[in-house]
Amino acid sequence: MDLTDKQQEVLMYIRKMVRDGLPPTIREIAGEFGFSSTGTVRDHLQALVRKGYLILCEKKSRAIELTEKAMLTIPILGTVPAGVPVLAVENVEDYFNVDKLFSQKDELFFLRVKGDSMINAGIMPDDLVLVKKQPCAQDKDIVVCRVDDGEVTVKILRSREDKFFLEPANRNYQIIPLNERSQIIGKVITAIRKYV
């Protein structure tokens, strides 16, 4: 990056605040970093504008916008076969924009998976599932649901003839019918697996 360490820190703080839903004010940035003057903050902001990371609207107190360049991106370096090995060539095809994956208004949380009832959907024991908190879902969504005995599970939401049930992705498990006491907690967006 073409940023100084302090500019990088200020940018990361702004990114966090924007993701939480509200860009910071100049005074909030000064307080966060212990700057004695708001002029120091303005200097850092102007540098970030010049380098293409921010857009500022001078007439508003919270008018800091992140540019595409400021978004957290991870390079997509190409494809890798899961079959016959081929010669690897590193070639940046595109960038995956993590910030645009989720709305700033989304309430997200992780849950660690216990058990193997979802292995045929690619969700393994000890995976972390990223869940978007929401009270409803559509047929075939993978959801986290509280069933009538108070326990919580991750399964595929299914609907047949106006009846809803939770379907495992493993034949060794039974479907779970839903009733008026069942409650969808959220929709699974992705699963993360750590290989050690």
N, C-alpha and C positions, 0 to 999 in steps of 0.2 A: 504494500500500500504506500501511497505517497503522503501519508499523514505522520505527524509527530506523535509520540506516545500520548501526550496530553490531548491532542485533537482526537486521537483514536478513543481515548477514555470518554471524552465529551460526546462523541458520536454514539458510542455504545450506550451511554446513559440516555441520550435522546431516543435511540431505538427502543430501549426498554420502556420508556414513558409512553411513546407513541403506541407500542404494542399493548400497553395497559389501557389505552384509550384516550389519553390526553397529553399533548405535547407539553414540555415544561416551559415555564416562564424564564426569563433571563435571571431573575432573582433566585428562582429555585435551582438553576444550574450553578450560580455563584455559591449558594448555600451548600450544595452537594459536594463541591470541590474545595470549599474553604477560600474562594477568591474574595479578596477584600474589596474589589471594585467590579461593578457590572461592565466596566469598559474592557476588562480582561476577557469576560465572557463574549462580549461583542467581537473582540479581535479573533477569538477562536471560531465563532460562528461565521464571520466574514471569510476566514481561511477555508472553512468547510464549504461555503458557497462558491468561492473561487475554484476550489478543487472538484466541484461538481457533486457534492454529497447532500447539500441542503438547498432549499428554496425558502427565502424569508419574505414575509409581508410585514413591512415596518409599522403599519398602522394598527396591528393587533398584538395582544400580549402573548398569545399562544399559537402564533401563526408560523410554526416551523414545520416544514414538510420535508420528508425524506425523498430523495430522487431514487431512480432505479439503481444507480450506482451504490447507494447506501444500504440497499437491502442485503440481507444475509443470503448469499448464494453459494452453492456447492457445485463444482464443475462436474459435468457428465463427460467422462473421458472416452466413451465408446461403448461397445458391447463386449460381453464375455460369453463364450459358448458354455453350456452346461453339458454338452455332449462330447464330440471329438475335439481335442485341443487344437488351437490354431496359433499362429504367430501373433503375439500381442503388440499392437501399435498404439501408443498413447496419442490421442487426437481429441482435443476438446470439441465435442459436438454441440454442447449447449450448456446452460447453467440452470440448476434447479433453485428456484427462488423460494426459500423457506418462509420468508415473511408473507408472501402472497398465498401460501398454502392455506392459511387460516385468516378469517376475518378478525379484526381487532376486538370485535364484540363477542367472539366465541369464548365460552368458558371451558377450558381444557384441563384435563388431569390425566395422570398415568395410573394404571393398575397393573400389578404383577400377576401373571396367570399361574394358577395352580391347577394341576390335572391335565389330562390329555383329551378332553372331549371335543376340542376344536382343531386337532392336528391335521385333518384333511382340508381345512380352510387355511392352513399355513400358520396357525397360531399354536406354538409349542409351550410346554411347561417352562416357567421362568421367563417367558417373553414379557416385555412391557407393552401393554396396549394403550395407545393414546385415544382418549375418549372425549368427544364433544358432548357436554352436558345438554340434554334436551329431553322433554317429556314424551316425545312421540317419535315414531320411525316408520319406514315403509317396508313392505314385504321384501324379504331377502336381505335386509340390512343386518349387519352383525351388531348386536346391541349388548349393553350391560343392563340387566333387569333384576329387580327385586321380586322374588316370587312370594306366594302367599304365606309361606312359613317364615318370612323375614330374611331368608338367605339371598345372596346376590350371586348371579352367574353371568357368564358371557356365552351367548348362543346366537344362532341365526333366527331372526323373527320371520315367522311364516303365517300366512293367512289362507284359510280354506273355508268356503261357504260361511263367511262372516265370523269365523272363529279363529282366534289367534293362539299360536303356541310357539314354543322355543324348540328349535331343532339343533341337535348337536352335529358336529362334523366328524363323527366317529361312530361306526355301527355298534360299538359296544355300549352305547348310552341310549336311553329312552328319551322320547320327546317329552316336553313339559307343557301341559295345557295352561293357558293363562286365564285368570278370572278377574273379578272386579277389585281384588286386593293386590293384584300384580301391578308393578309400576316400572316403566322404562326409565332408567337413570340417564342413559346417553347412548350415542352411536359410536362404534369403534371406527376410527379414521385410519389408523395404521398400527402395525405391530413392529416392535424393535427387538432384535435379538443380538446379544453380545456374545461373541466367540472369544474364548480365552484360551 
